[in-house]
Amino acid sequence: MRPLATYRVQFGGGFGFAAAAALSDYLASLGVSHLYAAPAFKARAGSQHGYDVVDPAAINPELGGEAGFRAMSAALRAAGLSIMQDIVPNHMAYSSENEALMDVLEKGPHSAFRGYFDVDWEHAYENLRGRLLVPFLGSFYAEALERGELKLVYDEKGLSLNYYSLRLPVRMESWRRVFGQDAAGLEEKAGRDSQAVSAYIGTAGLFRDLSARPGEPYPQGQFDHARGMMRALYSSEEQVKAFVDARLAALNGVPGDRASFDELDALVSEQFYRPSYWKVAAEEINYRRFFTINELISLRIEDPDVFRLVHGKALQLAADGCISALRIDHVDGLIDPRRYLDRLREAAGPEIYLAVEKILAPGEPLPSDWRIQGTTGYDFMNCVNGLFCMKDSEKDLTRTYFRFTGSQAKFDGLVCAKKRMIISRHLAGNIDNLANMVKKASANDRYGRDITLYGLRRALVEVMANFPVYRTYITQEAGPTERELGYIRSAVAQARLRLPEFGYEFDFLEAFLTLGVHPSLEDEKRRDIVAFVMAFQQYTAPLMAKGFEDTLLYIYARLTSLNEVGSAPNLFGFTSEEFHSFCAERAVLWPATMNATATHDTKRGEDTRARINVISELPREWAAALRRWARHNQARKRRRPDGSEMPDRNDEYFIYQTLLGSWPSDGKVSPDFIERIKAYAIKAAREAQVNTNWIKPDADYEAAYCAFLDKALSGDPEEDPFLKDFIPFSRKVSFYGAFNSLSQTLLKTTAPGLPDFYQGSELWDLSLVDPDNRRPVDYALRRDLLAGIQTAYAAAPQKLMS
């Protein structure tokens, strides 16, 4: 069943498969063909989004399990609908609940899952070679160890190294440290001839004989037998239990006595992993993450076994008729998207609808050789949104923004600066790894022999900061297209302007990135060069996402309705001719692609955005209102010791637009609304990383920002000078914004492509970024309203249509 229109739902927070099934008749009445379902596979306990998958071969039991999913599918089919399922091929949760990953941590090179995760086991740093970084400690390793936060625990699951809720398995050979030692203490208490002593010595001996040698099978059966014997003995013999517990207590050390932790440190050091302070991952890391999130470890989906693991359940459900469309999350994170999509198409068959989450820069085409129906619709969202932005107001609004904030930062320079910041704070270790790949590939090249690692790193940072799109798609078989060569050469040219003294390094990098290698490189080195290029491509995408989407879009606030995923805020809207040209091209090339106006990842709801666009039609009124509001609220600010304001002028400018976009339709400011705005303001400020951030929040700034909002929003609307002035302006914006919203919806449902509706957006969507846009939806209200419309239409269709 090919989709005609989709309706996205988010699972979690009490909304599971049964709740979605109950919407079948309502969704059918809306006219959609597919429930567009958030990830439904087993995720971390309590997951609110489903992208932290721990077992892609199982349906999430918290949502209703496989039986519940199949019941949901049956209910939808009975109503004439199907399911479009979101799948996550790029990563899994780095969690104790991820049994495949825990198997790797326990068995190292002997694990059947060792090749499943994107890990550099031959890292340049000795303390990461053959070990996986576990960057989840809240302080430096030695501090956490000597405070007793890392504990060796023995329970019914076995022996583990625990850090609060994190449970790490202990390799087989390390069991000897606990159970293979001298049993003198037990003999002393129980007597040498005790049956318990004999049983313990015999069982402990089983561990001393266990080892996993290279090239030999892992002795899983013997290990399981030894563990089972020891657990039975521990559970049945009090004297053995007391002896083992005492041994564990001694291993776990005594805070204040550094030497008491030596043996535990030795045990930790022999594991196939290295626990570390979470900040270490920014500078030293040997696994690929989803963006910069330590808790999400990337997969090697190019491995056929990994592909089967990740897609097996989804493909089975498709074969059984439970789903008929797939949405592929973060396709740019995959090493070779085209080959992946070819494999998925072959596995799923020609009838399954495939859409990819792919961010396209303005004017960037979707690769024509991808065997899919299209994207999830960010390109449409930004084009149709730009249609409601008055282009003629660009100069006026630019002038107003710079005058109010005092900023003189140029957009392009700001983009590069924020990408450099993300590299230095979050991706330095990944860039080091890329630089090492170039260094290795050029080791025997006379042109590259004198290029230092430092020089390569500096050049790489600048090229990546200037990269104009999310990524290229160069492979061994398919070199760069002319368009991709243009992207690379443009980035290198811009990088040269900033670092002219690194011209030699840029020459070398450009040759690598375009596969136009130096003639002195041996043919066999081409494989290393292509490996570097393909790895490079996997990091330009998260850098763009973090530096642009998650940072710059919260800073450059000229008109925040233009600040969206895949947008270009420096392009001030689109003409009707540009929109028609965009639609005509889609009709020819991608007629079944998705038309979205809001998703779970958008920075604000579609009607919030539509309202803010009205500002572009009122540039002079906006400028005058800003001056008045700032004057009314000046006394509500606090100052730092250096005299700077809290919030600063940019955050103030940003929040006034937010208030206009999200102001309640009934005009009433509730405590809940104020709390939503405060939560959003703090998230936006932390994402901007100017006055506060996630790593080290500035409590003073955040408190001052919240106090400012409390005072500005909690007054009497009839008496407070700000509210008396703001509310009439917001009514005007809301009135005209409604026309923008209705027009946008009409275009979405009639333009080439299939319309996509985010949960709840069939009514006014005045939400903000997640988690605000994931609040529960009042479906009872929506049912009643729809039933009223249907009844009125049935009674007098011509009257209602007129």
N, C-alpha and C positions, 0 to 999 in steps of 0.2 A: 504493500500500500504506500504510494508516494505521498508525501505531505502536501497539503494545501495551505495549512496555517498551523502554527505551533503555539503551545502555551507552556511556558517554563514554570516548574515548581521546584522549590528547595525543600529537601527532606531534612529532618532533624527537629529538635525542640518540640517533640510531641506530634509532629506531622510525619506520618509514615505511610506505608503502602495502603493501608485500610482507609486512611483519610483521603488519599488521592483517588482511590477507587470510588469513594462516595461522591466525588465530583463528576463522575462520568456523564450523567444526564445534563448537568449544568454546562460542562464544556461542549457537549454536543449541541446544546441550544445556542451557545455563543458562535458556533460555526467553525470551530477549529477541528483539525483532523488528527492532531497528535499531541499527546501529553509529552512535553519535552522535559525529561526527568533528570534531575541532578544525579551525580554518581550514586549507584545503589549497591555497590560492592562493600564487602566487610571493611570498615574503617576503624580507626582508633575508638575506643570506648568513649561515648559522649560526643563524637564529632558533630559539629554543627553545619558542615558543608560537604563532607564525603570525599574530599580530594586527598585526605591522608589515609590512603588505602593500606591495609595490612595483609589482605588476602583477596586478590582479584578473582580467585576461583570460587569464592563463596559470596552469596548475597547477604547483605548486612542483617544480622539477626535482630538488631535494635529497631530496625524499620519494619520487621515482619518476616524476615527470612525469605527463602526461595518460594515457600508455599504462599506467603503473603504477596510476593511479587507476581506470581502466576495468577493468583486470584484477582489482583489489580488489573493485570492484562486482560483477563477474561471479562471483567466488568466493563472495561473500556471497549473491548471488541463487541460486546453486546450492544453498546451504544453507538457502534459504527466508527470507533476511534482506534488508534494504535499508539505505540510508544516510540519516541525518539530518545535513545539512551546516551547519556554523557559517559564517555569512557576516558580513562587516565593512563595513557601508554608511556608517559615520560618518567614517572616517579612513584615511589611508595613512601610510607611513613618510616622514618628512622625511629623505631619504637620497639620496646620489649615485646609488644604484641605481634610484631612482624617475625613470624617463625622462620621464614627463609633467611632473613638477615641474621637472626640470632644463631642459626646453624652455621653461617659463615664466621661469626665471631667466635663460636666455640671450636670449630674444626679447621679454620683457616684454609690452607691449600687442599685439604681433604674434603671440603664441603662440596656437595653437588651443586650448590647455588653460588659458588664463588664468582663465576663469570656473569651472574645475573645483574650485578650492580656496577655502575660506572665508577670504578675505583682504579687508581694508579698504584698497583702493588709494588712497582719498581721506582718509587719516588726518589728524587734526588737527595732528600734528607734521610739520613740513616735511621732516625727514630720513627720514621713513617714507612720504611721499606718492609713489606710483608705484613704490615699492621694497618688497621683501619682507624682513622681518627674518630673519637667519640667526644665531640665538643659540647658537653652539656653540664659541666661543672659550673657552679656559681662563683667560683674563685679559682685562684691558681691551684694546680694539682697538689703541690706540697702542702698548701694551707688546708685544702679540703681533706687530705689524707690525715694530717696531724690533728685536725679537729674531730676526727672520728666520724666524718660524714660518709666516707667510703667504708662499707662493712662487708665482710665475708659472711654469708648467710647460708645455712643448711636447712632445707625444709623438704616437704614431699615432692617438690619439683626438682630437687637436686641442690648442687652447690652453685652459688652465684655471688657476684660482686654487686652490691646494691648501693645506689646513690639515691636516697629518698625513694620515689616511685620507679626510678629506672633500675631495671634488673638486667645484669649482663652475665651471660653464661661463663663458666670457668672451663678452660680446656682440660682435656682428659688427663694429661700429664701432671697438672697442678693438683689433682686430687691427692697425690702422694704427700703433699705438704701437710695435709690435714689428717689423712688416714694411714699414711705409710711410715709414720714416725715410731719411735720407741714407745712401747706400751707400758713402760715402767710405772707410770702414775696409776694406771689401771690395776696393775699387779699389786701395787702397794695397798690399794683399798680393797680389792676383791680377793687377793691371794693368788699366788702363781698357779695353783692347780684349779682355779675357778673355771667353770665351763664357759662363763662369759668371756674370760681372758682368752681362752683357747679359740673360741669362736671369733673374737675380734682379731686376733693375730692372723688367723687363717684368712679371714675376709679382707683385711688390710693388705695382705700379701698379694691379693688379686690385682690391686692397683699398681703395685710395684713392678709387675710384669707387663703392664700395658704401655704401648707406645705406638705412634703413628709415623712410620718411616716413609720417606719419599719413594714413590713408585709402588708402595705396597697398599693393599686394601685397608681401609679404616676398620679396626676391630670393634665395630658397633655392637655386635652380639655379646662379645666378652665384656665390654664396658657396661652394657645394660645389665648383664648378669651380676657384675660386681656391685653396681649401684643398688640393684634390687636387694641383694644379700645384705649390704650395709644398712639400708633403710629399714629392713625387717629387724635386724639386730638392734639398731638404734631405738626403734619403736617398742621393742619387747624387753630390753634389758636396761633398767634404770641406771645401773653402774656404768654401762657403755655410754648411755646418753649423757650422764654427768661428765664423763671423761672427754667426750667429743665437744661438749659445750665449753668446757674449760679450755680445750685446745683452740677453739674458735675465738674465745675471749682473749687469749694470749696473742693470737695472730692479729686481732683487731686493734691491739695497742691501747695505750692509756694517754688521753690528751694531757699535754704538759711534759710527757716523757718521749722525746723524739726517737730515741733508740728503740723504743717498744714498737715502732712502726716499720722497722727495717725489713722484717720478714714479709709483712703484707706488701710493702713496696716491691720486694723481690718477686712476689707472686704476681702482682699487677704487671710488672715489667716483662713477664714471660708470656703474657696473653697475646692473642692475635689482634689486639686492639690497643689503642692508647687513649685513656680518658684524659680530657684536657678542659681548661677554662673555655667557656663557650666563645669568648672573643678571639681565641687562637685561630678559629676557622677563617677569619677574615684575612689572615696573613700566611697561615700554613695549613693547607688542606690537601687531602689526596682523594677526595670523592667529589663528584659533580652534584650540586644541589639544585633544587627547583628555585630559581632566582637566587636569593641570598638566605634562604630558610634552612638552617641547620637540620631541622626536624624532618626534612623531605629529601631523601636520597634518590638520585636518578638511576634509571634502568638502562641496560644495554638492549633496547628493544630490537636491535638489528640481529640479535642472536635468535635463531628459530625456536629454541626452547623457551626463551623469555616471551617471545611473541605468543606462543601457544598458551603459556601460563596466564598472561594478561588478557587474552582475547577469548580463551576457551569457553568460559561461561556465557559471555555476551553472544558469541557465535552460536552456541547451543540454543539460547533463548530465541535468537533470530530464526534458526532452523525450525524451531517449534512454533513459530508464528507469534511469539510473545512480543517481539519488537520488530520494527521494519525500517528503522533509521538509526544512524549512529552519529554522534557529535564527538569529534576527536579533540581532546583538550591539549592546548599548547603544542601544536604540531611543530613549531619552530625550535622546540627543545630537542627534537630528534636529530640524530646525526645525518640521516639521509631521508628526508620526508617523502620524496618521490618514490623511492624504493619501498619504503614502509607502506605508502598508500597503494602501490601496486600489489603488495602482498595481502593487504587487507581486502582490497577489491576482489582478488582471486579467492580469498577465503570466504568472504561474505556473499559473493555472487553479484550479478548485475542488478538485481532488483532492490538491493538494500541502498537506501539513500545515505550518502556520506557528506557531512559538512565539517569543515575544520575551523577551529579557533585560530584565525590568522589575522594579524594586524597589518594592514596595508597602508603605507604612507600615501598621501595625496598624489595621484598620478601613477602609483606603482601597480602594475598588473598582477593578477594571480597567475602563477605558472600554468601555462596552457596544457602541459603534459601531466598534470595531476588528475587522476581518475576519480574525480569527486563531482558533486553537484554545485559546490560553492563554499562560501564562508558563513560564519555565524552572524554576519551583518554589521560589523562596526563601520565598514566603509559606507554603507547606506546611511547609518545613523548620523555620521558626521556630515555627509553631503546634504541630507534633508534638513538637518539642524542649521547648517550654514545658510540655507535658503531663507530662513527667518531672521537673519542678522543683516541689518541695514548697512551695506558696504560703504555708503556715502558718509557714514558717521565715524569712520576709522580714525581720521585725524583728530576730530574733536575728543573722542574717547581716549585716544593715546595721550593727548595733551592733559586731559583731566587726570588720568591715572598717574602720570609722571609728576604732575604738580602736587597732587594730594600726597603721594607716597614719598616724594623726594628722590625716587629711584631714577637712575639714568642707564640701567643695564640693558644692553641690546639683547634681543631674544636669542639669536644664534649663539652669541657668546655665553649667555646664561645656560643654554642647553649643554654646551661643552663643559662648562665649569661644574655643573652638577653631575655630569657623567664622570668627570675626573674625581670628584668628591666620593662618589659611590665606589669607584675603583680603590681609592686609598683607604676607605673605611670598611668596605665589605668584600671586595674582590681581589685584593692585592695578592693573595695566595694563588688564585686562579691565573692571574696575569703572569706571576712568576713561573707557573707550570708551563704556560704557553711560550714564554721566553726560553725556557729550558729546552722545549721541543725544537725551536729554531736553532738554538745553539748546538744541539745534538746533530740536527740534520746538516748543519754547515761546518761541522768539525773538520772535515777534510777538504774544504773548498778554499782555495787560495784567496778568493775575494772576501770570504767571510771569516777567515781564521783570526783576524785581529779585531773583530767586532766583539765588544764585551757584553756580558749579560746585562750590565747596567744600561748600556746603550740600547740594546734590543728592547729592554723593558720600557725605557722612556719613549722610544719610538712607538711601541705597541700601544701604550696608554693613549698617546696623542691620536693615533689612527683610529682607535676604537671610540674615543671621545667625539671624533668628527664623522663617524660612520652615519650616513644619512637615512638608512633603513634598518629594519630589525635584523635582517641577515641576507646572505646570499646562499646559493644552493649548489656549490661547486663539488664535484665528485671526481674520482679517478676516471670514470667513463665519460662524464660530461664536464668539460672545462667551463670557464666562465662565459656567459653570454655577453653580447656587446653592452647591454644595460648594466650587467654586473661589473664589467670592466669599468664602466663609467662611475659606478658607486665607489669602487676601490680607489680609482685614480683621483676622484674628487676628495675622498677622505685623506689620502696621502698628500695631495696638494695643499689642503688646508692645514694639515699637521706640519708641513714644511714651513709654512708662514710663521708658525708659533715657535718652532725649534729649528731654525735654519742651520745651526751648527751640527745637526744630526743627519745631514743630507746623505751621507754614505749608508747609514742604517736604514733610512727610508728607501733608498734605491734597492737595498737588499730585501726589505720587507715587501715592497711592491712586486718584485720579481717572484717572491714566494706566493703571495696572495693571488697573483694573476696566473700562476703556474708558468710564467715566462722566466724559467730558471736560468742561472748563469751557465754558460757552456762547460765550465770546468766541473760542474757537479756530475757525479757518476749516475748512470741510469738507475741503479738500484736505490739511490737516495730519493728518487721521485716519490716512492711510497711514504717515506718520512715526511716529505713536504706536503703531500696530500693529506696525511694524517693531521699535520699542524693546521692546514687550511680548514679542514672539517671541524676540528676542535674550536678554532677561532670563530667559526660561524655559530657554534652553539653558545658562545659567550656574548656576542654582540646583541643578541635578542634580550637576555636578562638585563644587560647593561642599559639598553634602551628602556626597558620596562621600569627598572628601578630609578634610573637617572632622570627620565623624562616623565613617564606616567605617574610614578609614586613620589616624585620630588618636585620637579619643575611645575607640574600642573597645580601644585599647592602654593607656588610662589608667584608666578607670572599671572596676575589677576586682572588684567585690563578688562576682559569680559569673560567671566568664568563659565558661561554657557558653552564657550568654545574649547574649554579645557576637558577633553574627554579621551578615553582610550582610543588610540589610533588617529587622534586629531592633530591639527597644526594650528595652534592658537595665533600664530603670526599671520595666517591667512584669514582675513576678516570677512568670512562668509562667502557664499556662492551666488552667482546670478541665476536667473531662471534658465538661461541658455546653457549654462554649465551643468545645471541639474538635468535638463533634458538630454544633453549629450551623454551624461553619466548613465542615465536610464536606458538610452538607446544602445549603448555598448553592452550593458548587462543583458538586455533582451536577446542580443545575438550570441554573446559568449557564455553567459551564465544565467540562463532564464529561470533556473530553479534554485538559485542562491537565496539566502535568508535576508529579510528586511527587518532589522531590529531597531528599536528606539530606546530600549533599556535592557540591561542584563544584570546578573548578580554582581558583575565587576564594574559597572559604570560608576562614575564619580558622583552622579546625582540622578534623581528620577527624571523621566522624560518631560513631565509637566513643570518640574522645578526649572529645568533647562529652558523650556519654552517661555516661561515667565521672564527669566533673566535676559532672554533675547530682546524683550521689549525695551530694555535700557538703551539698546542701539537706536531705537526710534525716538528716544527722548534725551538726547545727549546734553542739551543745555539744562533741562530740568534736573537731570541726574547730577550734573556738576554743582548746581546751586543747592540741591538737597544735601549732597555730601558735606558741603561747607557748613550748613546749618546743623546737621546731625553731629558732626565732629565738635562743633561749638557746644551743643547741648550736653555731649557726653565727655567733654574734656576733663571735668572734675571727677569723673568716675574711673579715671586711670590712676595707676600707681607708677612710681618711677624707681628705676634702679639707682644704686649709689652714684653711677656715672651720669645720671640725669636722663637717660633714655626712657621712653614711654613703654608701659606694659598695659595692653597690647601695643605693638608698634603700628605705624600708619598702614603698612601693607596688610597686616592681619585685620585691621579695622576695615579697610576697603573691601577685603575679601568677605568679611562676615556680613557686611551690609547687603551685599549681593545674595549671600546665602539666605538671609532673612527674607528678602523680597521673593526669592524663589520658593521658599518652604512655608511662608506665613499661612497659618490655618485658614481654610476657605471661609469659615464662619467668623473669622476675625478675632476669636477668643484665644488669649494666650494662657495655656494651662501649665501647671508645674511640669507635666510630662514633656511638653514642647520645649520648655526652657532646659530641662535636663538633656533632651536630645541635641539641642543646639550646643550646649556646653560640651557634651561628649564628642560631637563632630568637630567643634573648634579645636579641642585638644588633639584629636587624631590628625586633623589637617596641619596643625602647627608642628606636630612631631614628624609627620611625613615631609614637611618642608625642610626640616633640619636647619633652621636658621636661628630660632630663639630657644628651641628645645628639641629633643629627639627621643627615639625609642630606647637607645642604648643608655643614655644618661639624661633622663628627663630633668628639666629645670623646674623644680617645684615652685619657686617664687613666681616665675613667669606664668606658669599654668594657673596658679592660684589667683594671680592678678587678672588674668584673662577671664576666668570663671566669675570672679567678683564683678568685673566690668559688665559681663552679660547679665548677671543677676540684677544689677542695679538698672541696667538699660531696659530690661524686659519685665521687671516685676512691679513697675510703677502703675499708678492709676491712669488709664488711657485718656481720661478727661482732664487730668491735671499735669501729668508728666510732659514737659516740653518736647522731649524726643518722640514719645509715642503719639502725641497729638499731631506732630508733623509727619511721622513715618507712616502711620496707619492710612491716611488718605492717599498717600503716594502708592502704598502697597495695593490699595483697592484698584487704583488705575492700572497698575502693572498686572494685577490678577485678571482684570477684565479683558485686557487686550491679549494677555497670555493665553486665555482660554481659546481665543480664535486661532492662535498659533498651534495649540495642542490639537484642536479638532482638525485643522488643516493637515497637520503632520500625520495624524491617524488615517485620514482619508488617503493621503499619498502613500502611506505604508501599505495599505490594503489594496491599492490599485496599480502601483508601480510594478515593473517586472521583478519577479522574485516572489518568495512566499512570506507573508507577514508573520512576525514572531511577537508574542505578547508575554511580558514578564508578569509573574504572579501579582494579581491585584491591580494591574495597570488598566483594567477595563473601566475603573473609576479613576479619579484624579490621583496621579502618582507624584506626590510632593515629598518623596523620600530623599535621603542623602546617601552617601557611600555606605557600604556594609560596615557594621552589622545593622545599620538603620534600615536598609532596604530588605532585610530578612525578617522583619517583624511579622507576627501572625496576621494572616489575611482574614477579614470578616466575610466569609463566604455566605453566611446566612443573609446578610444585608444585600449582597450582590444577587443572590437568588430571588429575593423579594422584589428588588428593583427590576430585574429582568422579567419576572412573571408579570409585573405591572405593565411593562411595555408590551409584552406579548398579548395580554388581555385587552389593552387599549387598542392595539393594532387590529386584533381580530374583530373588535366591535366597530371600528371606523378606520380602515386602512388609509383611505384618502385624506382624512382629516389629520392623522398623525404624520403622514408624509409631507403634508403642506406646512 
